Amino acid sequence: MRTFSSLTGLRVVTESGLDLGRCHDLKATLSGNRLEVTALCVGRRGFLDRLGIPGRTHDEVNWSSITRIESDRIIVGDP
């Protein structure tokens, strides 16, 4: 089992090796008493969004796109 904080800061790459940036935050929805992760906020805009800088939208990677999580990176399917 992984914690939210263990995913932040990890490099996010596609299966073919394209670097999408680092995971800066997670996006989730609350349904009743269940929290479901829906996306990773990645890249520079993800970092600025985490800092609360207005007028910026973050880049997102859908949670369902993740193929595996390794100790030092998150691998997502190629677009």
Backbone hydrogen bonds, N-H to C=O, Kabsch-Sander energy under -0.5 kcal/mol:
donor,donor_aa,acceptor,acceptor_aa,energy
7,L,3,T,-0.7
7,L,4,F,-1.5
8,T,4,F,-1.2
9,G,23,C,-4.0
10,L,7,L,-1.7
11,R,72,D,-1.0
12,V,21,G,-3.3
13,V,11,R,-0.5
13,V,74,I,-2.6
14,T,18,L,-2.2
15,E,76,V,-1.5
17,G,14,T,-1.8
20,L,12,V,-3.0
20,L,18,L,-0.5
21,G,12,V,-0.7
23,C,10,L,-2.7
24,H,22,R,-0.6
24,H,41,C,-3.1
25,D,41,C,-1.2
27,K,39,A,-2.9
29,T,36,E,-2.3
31,S,29,T,-0.6
31,S,34,R,-3.0
32,G,30,L,-0.5
34,R,31,S,-1.9
36,E,29,T,-2.7
36,E,34,R,-0.5
38,T,27,K,-3.1
39,A,27,K,-1.6
40,L,61,V,-2.6
41,C,25,D,-2.8
42,V,40,L,-0.6
42,V,59,D,-2.5
43,G,22,R,-1.2
46,G,42,V,-0.9
47,F,43,G,-1.7
48,L,44,R,-2.5
49,D,45,R,-2.4
50,R,46,G,-1.8
51,L,47,F,-1.6
52,G,49,D,-1.2
53,I,48,L,-2.1
56,R,53,I,-0.8
59,D,42,V,-0.9
61,V,40,L,-2.1
63,W,38,T,-2.7
65,S,62,N,-1.8
66,I,63,W,-1.5
67,T,75,I,-2.6
68,R,75,I,-1.5
70,E,73,R,-3.0
74,I,11,R,-2.9
75,I,68,R,-2.8
76,V,13,V,-2.6
77,G,65,S,-2.5
